[in-house]
Amino acid sequence: MPPRRANGSVRWIIIALAGVVVVVAAIAVYTFLRPVVIVTEVVETPVVQAFYATGTVQPAHEYPVRSNTAGIIARPEGAGRYVDKGDHVKAGDALAVVQDSDTRFMVDKARAELEERQKRADEATSPVLKEFDNKIASTTELLGIARREQDRIGRLVETHAGSASDFDKAMRLAGELAGDLESFKAEKESSRLQLKRELEVAESALKVAQWDLDQQTLRAPIDGVVLDRPVSLGTRVALNDHVLLLADVRPENLVMRAQVDEEDITRVRVEEKHPQVVKMTLYAFPGRSFDGTVTKIYDKADPDRRTFEVDVTMSIPDAKLAAGMTGELAFIVAERASAKVVPSQAVQDGAVWAVRNGRLHKLDAQVGIKSIERAEIVAGLTAGDSVVISPVGKLKEGSPVRTVRMDPTEAAGVNKPKPAEAPVKFN
């Protein structure tokens, strides 16, 4: 009897152990055969949406200096040397002369003609007016004689010592001389007006000729710097040929001229009250960024590159900023001081999957700003929630899953594009 009871106890122990093994195996199967998903947490952080472009620092305005006439480039009178690339000039400075002998000849000719017209119009030296003065003087004298003769004959007629026909003849002569005198005076006045008119024409002709001559001297339109190497001395140029280029290159008058792709240009705006903010980095200033605003959008795209030029003015330019520097620009489209953010791969077919208590849950999350790296969740999630960033595939609502956690920053960087390609940036 005792041995039989011992065998029964052993059997029950074996059965119990087998049951434990089955339960453990079932738990192990349930645990380890569940699908594995990669999860990360929802984080709360400031968010910025932007698109990127490259740009070059350039003067806000450039002033090409062109020849106003055809001729030969020469050094301006009184200049110690001909201006060169990099020279600083003041507005009004003589930069070069485009010499043309014909223009100088026209000035000399106009000046000589003016001197002649001045002498002809001057009462003291005009031969034309002197001739009339002589005629007027002689006619006045003859008129005086004729009138005295008329008076004498008139007195004789009164005493019956003279004839009426002699009196009529003397009166006609006095009248003719009086008419001649008035005619000479009128002709003199007409000649004076004609000479005055000719003088004014000569003065205008000299002004025009002098203006043409002055146009041979090329002057600086602004205070600035010569940007390109001027045309060499002795070179013959035609009308409107390019001679040199000027610009004001002080840092406060420089802009960052960006090349914006045509698919992004509609997101660029120029507004006085709410100007679009632009973040800039220049290769000449590593580790620094500059703030600026959009000040001008050029209307026509480059036909080859299909990009639009956009001018961005720096809020606080560095004193060492120089034309020709290059860099990258981030045009801010939208920004939030605080937002709930997930890696962009967490948004799958317009939905976000969360893991709660070891099971999948499909959430009707509202997505706001979205980029290649991250997406803003407007509603439906809270900071710290676990969201799935690996493909859900055929898994359904409520499916049990195992999770592998990935750091949110690392998860967002999986699909991070190259800086030149990134359309959106989150901070």
C-alpha positions as CSV (number, residue, x, y, z in Angstrom):
1,M,0.0,0.0,0.0
2,P,2.6,2.6,0.8
3,P,4.4,2.2,-2.5
4,R,1.1,2.6,-4.5
5,R,0.4,5.9,-2.7
6,A,3.8,7.2,-3.5
7,N,3.4,6.4,-7.2
8,G,0.1,8.3,-7.2
9,S,1.7,11.4,-5.7
10,V,4.5,11.3,-8.3
11,R,1.9,11.2,-11.1
12,W,0.1,14.2,-9.8
13,I,3.3,16.1,-9.5
14,I,4.2,15.3,-13.1
15,I,0.7,16.3,-14.3
16,A,1.1,19.6,-12.5
17,L,4.5,20.3,-13.9
18,A,3.2,19.5,-17.4
19,G,0.3,22.0,-16.9
20,V,2.8,24.7,-15.8
21,V,4.9,24.0,-18.8
22,V,1.9,24.2,-21.1
23,V,0.8,27.5,-19.5
24,V,4.3,28.9,-19.7
25,A,4.6,27.8,-23.3
26,A,1.2,29.4,-24.1
27,I,2.3,32.6,-22.5
28,A,5.6,32.5,-24.3
29,V,3.8,31.9,-27.6
30,Y,1.4,34.7,-26.9
31,T,4.1,37.1,-25.9
32,F,6.8,36.4,-28.5
33,L,4.6,35.6,-31.5
34,R,2.8,39.0,-31.4
35,P,3.8,41.4,-34.2
36,V,6.5,43.9,-33.3
37,V,6.0,47.6,-34.0
38,I,8.3,50.5,-33.5
39,V,6.9,53.3,-31.4
40,T,8.0,56.7,-30.3
41,E,6.5,59.4,-28.1
42,V,4.5,62.5,-29.0
43,V,6.6,65.6,-28.0
44,E,5.6,69.2,-27.5
45,T,7.9,71.7,-29.1
46,P,7.9,74.9,-31.1
47,V,7.4,74.2,-34.8
48,V,8.3,76.1,-38.0
49,Q,7.3,75.4,-41.6
50,A,9.6,76.8,-44.2
51,F,11.0,76.2,-47.7
52,Y,14.6,76.6,-48.7
53,A,16.5,78.4,-51.4
54,T,20.0,79.5,-52.2
55,G,21.1,83.1,-52.6
56,T,23.9,85.6,-53.1
57,V,24.5,88.9,-51.3
58,Q,24.2,91.7,-53.9
59,P,23.7,95.5,-53.9
60,A,20.0,96.4,-53.8
61,H,20.6,98.6,-56.9
62,E,23.4,98.6,-59.5
63,Y,24.1,101.5,-61.8
64,P,25.6,100.8,-65.2
65,V,27.5,103.7,-66.7
66,R,27.1,103.8,-70.5
67,S,28.5,106.1,-73.2
68,N,26.3,109.0,-74.2
69,T,28.0,109.4,-77.5
70,A,30.4,107.6,-79.8
71,G,34.1,108.3,-79.3
72,I,37.4,107.2,-77.6
73,I,37.7,106.6,-73.9
74,A,40.0,109.1,-72.3
75,R,41.0,110.2,-68.8
76,P,38.9,113.1,-67.5
77,E,40.5,116.5,-67.3
78,G,42.3,117.0,-63.9
79,A,42.0,113.3,-62.9
80,G,45.3,111.8,-61.6
81,R,44.4,108.4,-62.9
82,Y,41.6,106.5,-64.6
83,V,39.2,104.8,-62.2
84,D,39.6,101.0,-61.7
85,K,37.7,98.1,-60.2
86,G,37.2,98.6,-56.5
87,D,37.6,102.4,-56.5
88,H,35.3,104.4,-54.3
89,V,33.7,107.4,-56.0
90,K,31.4,110.2,-55.0
91,A,28.2,111.3,-56.8
92,G,29.1,113.7,-59.6
93,D,32.8,112.6,-59.9
94,A,34.1,112.5,-63.4
95,L,34.9,108.9,-64.3
96,A,35.9,109.1,-67.9
97,V,35.5,111.1,-71.1
98,V,34.3,109.8,-74.4
99,Q,36.2,112.1,-76.8
100,D,34.6,113.1,-80.1
101,S,36.3,115.9,-82.2
102,D,33.0,116.7,-84.0
103,T,31.3,117.6,-80.8
104,R,34.1,119.9,-79.8
105,F,34.0,121.6,-83.2
106,M,30.2,122.1,-82.9
107,V,30.8,123.9,-79.5
108,D,33.4,126.2,-81.0
109,K,31.2,126.9,-84.0
110,A,28.2,127.7,-81.8
111,R,30.3,129.9,-79.6
112,A,31.6,131.9,-82.6
113,E,28.1,132.3,-84.0
114,L,26.9,133.5,-80.6
115,E,29.6,136.1,-80.4
116,E,28.7,137.3,-83.9
117,R,25.0,137.4,-83.0
118,Q,25.8,139.3,-79.8
119,K,27.7,142.0,-81.7
120,R,24.9,142.3,-84.4
121,A,22.3,142.6,-81.6
122,D,24.2,145.2,-79.5
123,E,23.2,148.8,-80.2
124,A,26.8,149.9,-79.9
125,T,28.3,147.4,-82.3
126,S,25.5,146.3,-84.6
127,P,26.2,147.4,-88.2
128,V,22.6,146.8,-89.1
129,L,21.2,149.0,-86.4
130,K,23.9,151.6,-87.1
131,E,22.8,151.8,-90.7
132,F,19.2,152.4,-89.6
133,D,20.4,155.0,-87.1
134,N,22.2,156.8,-89.9
135,K,19.1,156.7,-92.1
136,I,16.9,157.9,-89.3
137,A,19.4,160.7,-88.5
138,S,19.7,162.0,-92.1
139,T,15.9,161.7,-92.7
140,T,15.2,163.6,-89.4
141,E,17.5,166.3,-90.6
142,L,15.9,166.5,-94.0
143,L,12.5,166.5,-92.4
144,G,13.5,169.4,-90.3
145,I,14.7,171.4,-93.4
146,A,11.5,170.5,-95.3
147,R,9.3,171.6,-92.5
148,R,11.2,174.9,-92.1
149,E,10.8,175.4,-95.9
150,Q,7.1,174.6,-95.6
151,D,6.8,177.2,-92.9
152,R,8.7,179.8,-94.9
153,I,6.5,179.3,-98.0
154,G,3.4,179.4,-95.9
155,R,4.3,182.8,-94.6
156,L,5.0,184.0,-98.1
157,V,1.6,182.8,-99.2
158,E,-0.1,184.7,-96.4
159,T,1.5,187.9,-97.7
160,H,0.7,187.0,-101.3
161,A,4.5,186.8,-102.0
162,G,4.4,183.1,-102.7
163,S,2.3,180.6,-104.7
164,A,0.1,177.9,-103.3
165,S,1.6,175.3,-105.6
166,D,5.0,175.9,-104.0
167,F,3.4,175.5,-100.6
168,D,1.8,172.2,-101.6
169,K,5.1,170.9,-103.0
170,A,6.9,171.8,-99.8
171,M,4.1,170.1,-97.7
172,R,4.3,166.9,-99.8
173,L,8.0,166.7,-99.4
174,A,7.8,167.1,-95.6
175,G,5.1,164.4,-95.5
176,E,7.2,162.0,-97.6
177,L,10.2,162.6,-95.4
178,A,8.1,162.0,-92.2
179,G,6.8,158.8,-93.7
180,D,10.3,157.7,-94.6
181,L,11.4,158.5,-91.0
182,E,8.6,156.3,-89.5
183,S,9.4,153.6,-91.9
184,F,13.1,153.6,-91.0
185,K,12.2,153.5,-87.3
186,A,9.8,150.6,-87.8
187,E,12.4,148.7,-89.9
188,K,15.0,149.3,-87.2
189,E,12.6,147.9,-84.5
190,S,11.9,144.9,-86.7
191,S,15.6,144.3,-87.3
192,R,16.2,144.7,-83.5
193,L,13.6,141.9,-82.9
194,Q,15.1,139.8,-85.6
195,L,18.6,140.2,-84.2
196,K,17.4,139.4,-80.7
197,R,15.7,136.3,-82.0
198,E,18.8,135.2,-83.8
199,L,20.8,135.9,-80.6
200,E,18.4,133.6,-78.6
201,V,18.7,130.9,-81.2
202,A,22.5,131.2,-81.1
203,E,22.5,131.0,-77.3
204,S,20.3,127.9,-77.5
205,A,22.5,126.3,-80.1
206,L,25.5,126.8,-77.9
207,K,23.7,125.3,-74.9
208,V,22.8,122.3,-76.9
209,A,26.3,121.9,-78.2
210,Q,27.8,122.4,-74.8
211,W,25.3,119.8,-73.3
212,D,26.5,117.4,-76.0
213,L,30.1,118.1,-75.0
214,D,29.3,117.7,-71.3
215,Q,27.7,114.3,-72.1
216,Q,31.1,113.1,-73.2
217,T,32.2,113.2,-69.5
218,L,30.8,110.2,-67.7
219,R,30.0,111.0,-64.0
220,A,29.1,108.9,-61.0
221,P,25.3,108.8,-60.4
222,I,25.8,107.8,-56.7
223,D,28.3,107.4,-54.0
224,G,29.6,103.9,-54.6
225,V,32.2,101.5,-55.7
226,V,33.3,100.4,-59.2
227,L,32.2,96.8,-59.5
228,D,33.8,95.8,-62.8
229,R,36.9,96.7,-64.6
230,P,36.2,99.8,-66.8
231,V,36.8,99.8,-70.6
232,S,40.5,100.5,-71.2
233,L,41.7,104.0,-72.1
234,G,41.9,104.6,-75.9
235,T,39.1,102.1,-76.7
236,R,36.6,103.3,-79.2
237,V,33.0,102.9,-78.0
238,A,29.6,103.4,-79.7
239,L,26.6,105.2,-78.4
240,N,25.2,103.4,-75.2
241,D,28.1,101.0,-74.9
242,H,28.8,99.7,-71.3
243,V,31.8,101.4,-69.7
244,L,31.6,100.4,-66.1
245,L,29.3,99.4,-63.2
246,L,28.7,101.2,-59.9
247,A,26.8,100.2,-56.8
248,D,26.5,101.2,-53.1
249,V,28.0,98.2,-51.3
250,R,27.7,99.4,-47.7
251,P,26.3,96.5,-45.6
252,E,23.0,98.3,-44.9
253,N,22.4,98.7,-48.7
254,L,23.0,95.0,-49.5
255,V,20.3,92.4,-50.0
256,M,20.3,88.6,-50.1
257,R,19.0,87.8,-53.6
258,A,17.5,84.3,-53.5
259,Q,16.7,81.9,-56.3
260,V,13.3,80.5,-55.4
261,D,11.9,77.5,-57.3
262,E,8.7,78.2,-59.2
263,E,6.7,75.7,-57.0
264,D,7.5,77.8,-53.9
265,I,7.2,81.3,-55.3
266,T,3.5,81.4,-54.5
267,R,4.3,81.1,-50.8
268,V,6.5,84.2,-50.9
269,R,4.9,87.4,-49.9
270,V,5.7,91.1,-49.5
271,E,3.7,92.8,-46.8
272,E,4.4,96.0,-44.9
273,K,2.5,95.2,-41.7
274,H,3.4,91.5,-41.5
275,P,6.5,91.0,-43.6
276,Q,7.6,87.4,-44.2
277,V,10.5,86.4,-42.0
278,V,13.5,84.7,-43.6
279,K,16.3,82.9,-41.7
280,M,19.6,83.0,-43.5
281,T,23.0,81.3,-43.1
282,L,26.1,82.4,-45.0
283,Y,29.1,80.3,-45.7
284,A,31.3,83.2,-44.7
285,F,29.8,83.2,-41.2
286,P,29.7,79.6,-40.0
287,G,27.6,78.9,-36.9
288,R,25.7,82.2,-37.3
289,S,22.2,82.9,-38.7
290,F,20.7,86.2,-39.8
291,D,17.1,87.3,-39.8
292,G,15.6,89.2,-42.7
293,T,12.3,90.1,-44.5
294,V,11.2,89.8,-48.1
295,T,11.3,93.2,-49.7
296,K,10.9,92.5,-53.4
297,I,9.8,89.7,-55.7
298,Y,10.9,89.9,-59.4
299,D,8.1,89.2,-61.8
300,K,9.9,87.0,-64.4
301,A,11.4,83.6,-63.9
302,D,14.8,82.6,-65.2
303,P,13.9,80.7,-68.4
304,D,16.7,78.1,-67.9
305,R,16.6,77.5,-64.1
306,R,12.9,78.1,-63.7
307,T,13.6,80.2,-60.5
308,F,12.4,83.6,-59.4
309,E,14.6,86.2,-57.9
310,V,13.5,87.4,-54.4
311,D,15.3,90.2,-52.5
312,V,15.6,89.7,-48.7
313,T,16.8,92.6,-46.5
314,M,18.7,91.7,-43.4
315,S,17.4,93.1,-40.2
316,I,20.9,93.6,-38.7
317,P,23.6,93.2,-41.3
318,D,27.1,92.4,-40.2
319,A,29.8,95.1,-40.8
320,K,31.8,92.5,-42.7
321,L,29.0,91.6,-45.1
322,A,30.2,91.9,-48.7
323,A,28.6,91.5,-52.1
324,G,29.2,88.1,-53.6
325,M,28.8,86.1,-50.4
326,T,26.5,83.1,-50.8
327,G,24.3,81.1,-48.5
328,E,21.0,79.4,-47.8
329,L,17.6,80.9,-46.9
330,A,14.7,79.4,-45.1
331,F,11.4,81.3,-45.9
332,I,9.1,80.9,-43.0
333,V,5.6,80.0,-44.1
334,A,4.0,79.2,-40.7
335,E,5.1,78.7,-37.1
336,R,3.8,77.7,-33.7
337,A,5.2,78.6,-30.3
338,S,4.1,75.2,-29.0
339,A,2.8,72.2,-30.9
340,K,2.4,68.4,-30.5
341,V,4.8,66.8,-33.0
342,V,5.4,63.2,-34.2
343,P,7.7,61.8,-36.9
344,S,6.1,62.2,-40.3
345,Q,6.0,58.4,-40.8
346,A,3.6,58.1,-37.9
347,V,0.9,59.5,-40.2
348,Q,-0.2,56.5,-42.3
349,D,-3.0,56.9,-44.8
350,G,-4.2,60.0,-43.0
351,A,-4.4,58.3,-39.6
352,V,-2.1,57.8,-36.6
353,W,-1.8,54.5,-34.7
354,A,-1.2,54.5,-31.0
355,V,-0.3,51.6,-28.7
356,R,-2.2,51.5,-25.4
357,N,-2.1,48.5,-23.0
358,G,-0.3,46.4,-25.6
359,R,-2.9,46.9,-28.3
360,L,-3.2,48.9,-31.5
361,H,-5.6,51.8,-31.6
362,K,-6.4,53.8,-34.8
363,L,-6.8,57.5,-33.9
364,D,-8.6,60.2,-35.9
365,A,-5.8,62.7,-35.3
366,Q,-5.9,66.0,-37.1
367,V,-2.6,66.8,-38.8
368,G,-1.4,70.5,-39.2
369,I,2.0,71.5,-40.5
370,K,3.7,68.5,-42.1
371,S,7.2,68.0,-43.5
372,I,9.4,65.1,-44.6
373,E,10.7,64.8,-41.1
374,R,7.9,65.7,-38.7
375,A,4.1,66.4,-38.6
376,E,2.1,68.6,-36.3
377,I,-0.9,66.9,-34.5
378,V,-3.5,69.5,-34.0
379,A,-5.9,67.3,-32.1
380,G,-6.3,63.6,-31.0
381,L,-3.1,63.0,-29.1
382,T,-1.3,64.3,-26.0
383,A,2.3,64.7,-25.3
384,G,3.9,61.4,-24.2
385,D,1.5,59.2,-26.1
386,S,3.2,56.2,-27.9
387,V,2.6,56.3,-31.7
388,V,3.6,53.7,-34.2
389,I,6.2,54.8,-36.8
390,S,6.7,51.4,-38.5
391,P,4.2,50.3,-41.2
392,V,1.0,48.9,-39.7
393,G,0.3,46.8,-42.8
394,K,-2.7,44.5,-42.3
395,L,-2.9,44.9,-38.5
396,K,-6.3,46.0,-37.3
397,E,-7.8,47.9,-34.4
398,G,-7.2,46.2,-31.1
399,S,-4.4,43.8,-32.4
400,P,-2.0,42.8,-29.7
401,V,1.5,44.0,-30.5
402,R,5.0,44.1,-29.0
403,T,6.8,47.5,-29.1
404,V,10.4,48.6,-29.7
405,R,10.9,52.2,-28.7
406,M,12.9,54.7,-30.8
407,D,13.9,58.2,-29.7
408,P,11.7,60.9,-31.2
409,T,14.6,62.9,-32.6
410,E,16.2,59.7,-34.1
411,A,12.9,58.7,-35.6
412,A,12.3,62.0,-37.2
413,G,15.8,61.9,-38.7
414,V,15.2,58.6,-40.6
415,N,13.9,60.4,-43.6
416,K,15.8,63.6,-43.2
417,P,16.7,65.1,-46.7
418,K,19.8,66.9,-47.6
419,P,19.7,70.6,-46.5
420,A,19.3,71.9,-50.0
421,E,16.3,69.7,-50.5
422,A,14.5,70.2,-47.3
423,P,11.2,72.0,-47.8
424,V,10.1,72.2,-44.2
425,K,12.0,72.7,-41.0
426,F,10.9,72.1,-37.4
427,N,12.7,73.5,-34.4
